[in-house]
Amino acid sequence: MAEIKYDIKEKLGVLSESNKGWTKELRSISWNDREPKYDIREWAPDGEKMGKGITLTKEELIALKEILEKMDM
Protein backbone atom coordinates (compact mmCIF):
# COMPACT_ATOMS: atom_id res chain seq x y z
CA MET A 1 0.00 0.00 0.00
CA ALA A 2 1.36 3.41 -0.96
CA GLU A 3 2.14 5.92 1.76
CA ILE A 4 -0.28 8.83 2.01
CA LYS A 5 1.40 12.20 2.37
CA TYR A 6 -0.38 15.22 3.78
CA ASP A 7 0.50 18.80 4.53
CA ILE A 8 -1.73 20.77 6.88
CA LYS A 9 -2.11 24.22 5.38
CA GLU A 10 -4.45 25.73 7.97
CA LYS A 11 -6.35 24.70 11.10
CA LEU A 12 -9.71 26.40 10.63
CA GLY A 13 -11.57 25.35 13.77
CA VAL A 14 -12.46 22.70 16.35
CA LEU A 15 -15.97 21.23 16.16
CA SER A 16 -15.77 19.02 19.26
CA GLU A 17 -13.44 17.21 21.65
CA SER A 18 -13.74 13.63 22.94
CA ASN A 19 -13.11 12.36 26.49
CA LYS A 20 -9.74 11.04 25.29
CA GLY A 21 -8.65 14.46 24.00
CA TRP A 22 -9.14 13.81 20.29
CA THR A 23 -10.57 16.83 18.46
CA LYS A 24 -12.85 16.87 15.44
CA GLU A 25 -11.53 19.72 13.30
CA LEU A 26 -11.99 21.52 10.01
CA ARG A 27 -8.62 21.92 8.33
CA SER A 28 -7.22 22.82 4.93
CA ILE A 29 -4.98 19.92 3.86
CA SER A 30 -2.96 19.07 0.78
CA TRP A 31 -3.07 15.30 0.16
CA ASN A 32 -0.21 13.75 -1.83
CA ASP A 33 1.08 17.15 -3.02
CA ARG A 34 -2.27 18.06 -4.60
CA GLU A 35 -4.30 21.26 -4.32
CA PRO A 36 -5.50 21.76 -0.71
CA LYS A 37 -9.04 20.68 0.17
CA TYR A 38 -11.22 21.13 3.24
CA ASP A 39 -11.14 18.22 5.63
CA ILE A 40 -13.25 17.24 8.65
CA ARG A 41 -11.83 14.45 10.82
CA GLU A 42 -10.66 13.56 14.32
CA TRP A 43 -7.07 14.20 15.37
CA ALA A 44 -5.12 12.81 18.32
CA PRO A 45 -3.93 15.32 20.93
CA ASP A 46 -0.37 15.18 19.56
CA GLY A 47 -1.63 15.69 15.98
CA GLU A 48 0.24 12.61 14.74
CA LYS A 49 -2.72 10.23 14.40
CA MET A 50 -6.01 10.84 12.61
CA GLY A 51 -9.36 9.11 12.30
CA LYS A 52 -11.58 8.62 9.29
CA GLY A 53 -13.00 11.78 7.85
CA ILE A 54 -14.46 13.56 4.89
CA THR A 55 -12.67 15.77 2.37
CA LEU A 56 -14.51 18.53 0.50
CA THR A 57 -13.64 20.80 -2.38
CA LYS A 58 -14.33 24.52 -2.00
CA GLU A 59 -17.49 24.09 -4.09
CA GLU A 60 -18.71 21.24 -1.87
CA LEU A 61 -17.99 23.27 1.27
CA ILE A 62 -19.99 26.19 -0.15
CA ALA A 63 -22.89 23.83 -0.98
CA LEU A 64 -22.77 22.42 2.57
CA LYS A 65 -22.82 25.96 4.00
CA GLU A 66 -25.90 26.79 1.91
CA ILE A 67 -27.67 23.63 3.11
CA LEU A 68 -26.84 24.38 6.75
CA GLU A 69 -28.08 27.96 6.42
CA LYS A 70 -31.48 26.67 5.19
CA MET A 71 -31.89 24.27 8.11
CA ASP A 72 -34.06 25.29 11.04
CA MET A 73 -31.92 24.50 14.08
C-alpha positions in Angstrom: 0.0 0.0 0.0 1.4 3.4 -1.0 2.1 5.9 1.8 -0.3 8.8 2.0 1.4 12.2 2.4 -0.4 15.2 3.8 0.5 18.8 4.5 -1.7 20.8 6.9 -2.1 24.2 5.4 -4.5 25.7 8.0 -6.3 24.7 11.1 -9.7 26.4 10.6 -11.6 25.4 13.8 -12.5 22.7 16.3 -16.0 21.2 16.2 -15.8 19.0 19.3 -13.4 17.2 21.7 -13.7 13.6 22.9 -13.1 12.4 26.5 -9.7 11.0 25.3 -8.6 14.5 24.0 -9.1 13.8 20.3 -10.6 16.8 18.5 -12.8 16.9 15.4 -11.5 19.7 13.3 -12.0 21.5 10.0 -8.6 21.9 8.3 -7.2 22.8 4.9 -5.0 19.9 3.9 -3.0 19.1 0.8 -3.1 15.3 0.2 -0.2 13.7 -1.8 1.1 17.2 -3.0 -2.3 18.1 -4.6 -4.3 21.3 -4.3 -5.5 21.8 -0.7 -9.0 20.7 0.2 -11.2 21.1 3.2 -11.1 18.2 5.6 -13.2 17.2 8.6 -11.8 14.4 10.8 -10.7 13.6 14.3 -7.1 14.2 15.4 -5.1 12.8 18.3 -3.9 15.3 20.9 -0.4 15.2 19.6 -1.6 15.7 16.0 0.2 12.6 14.7 -2.7 10.2 14.4 -6.0 10.8 12.6 -9.4 9.1 12.3 -11.6 8.6 9.3 -13.0 11.8 7.9 -14.5 13.6 4.9 -12.7 15.8 2.4 -14.5 18.5 0.5 -13.6 20.8 -2.4 -14.3 24.5 -2.0 -17.5 24.1 -4.1 -18.7 21.2 -1.9 -18.0 23.3 1.3 -20.0 26.2 -0.2 -22.9 23.8 -1.0 -22.8 22.4 2.6 -22.8 26.0 4.0 -25.9 26.8 1.9 -27.7 23.6 3.1 -26.8 24.4 6.7 -28.1 28.0 6.4 -31.5 26.7 5.2 -31.9 24.3 8.1 -34.1 25.3 11.0 -31.9 24.5 14.1 
